[in-house]
Amino acid sequence: MKIMVPFVLAAGLFAVLPAHADDAYDKCMKASDGSNTSWGQCGGDWMARADKALNDTWKKVHSEIDDDATSKALLDEQRAWNSYKEKSCLFYAGGYFGREGEVLSYPTCRAAVIEARTADLKSYFEDTEPK
């Protein structure tokens, strides 16, 4: 029975991986050696890619605003969101969900939070014309 437990746990972990994972994350996970270290690297790389996309989007959106009040309001919003981001998903990293929570759930949760913000920023000016 002890042999089955790790197999069942590993199969269960892969069953709960998010459907929204990016292709590079999926490839990294499939190529990993199945260790927490390699899984953590895959998740860390995904968060870094998400952060880069967010920063690129922020620069583009913010640079297009030529109104000081709007620019300041958006900057204030981004600063508030950054505070939220830094607190997001930490419940996975606290140990309650085990090491797999730290290396699988935390980075996928955080990357999803970052990607949602990137999508929000992109959408702000899609349907509106600045006045």
Buried (B, 14 or more C-beta within 10 A) or exposed (E): EEEEEEEEEEEEBEEEBEEEBBEEBEEBBEEBEEEBEBBBBBBBBBBEBBBEBBEEBBEEBBEEBEEEEEBEEBEEEBEEBEEEBEEBBEBBBEEEBBEBBBBBBBBBBBBBBBBBBBEEBEEEEEEEEEE
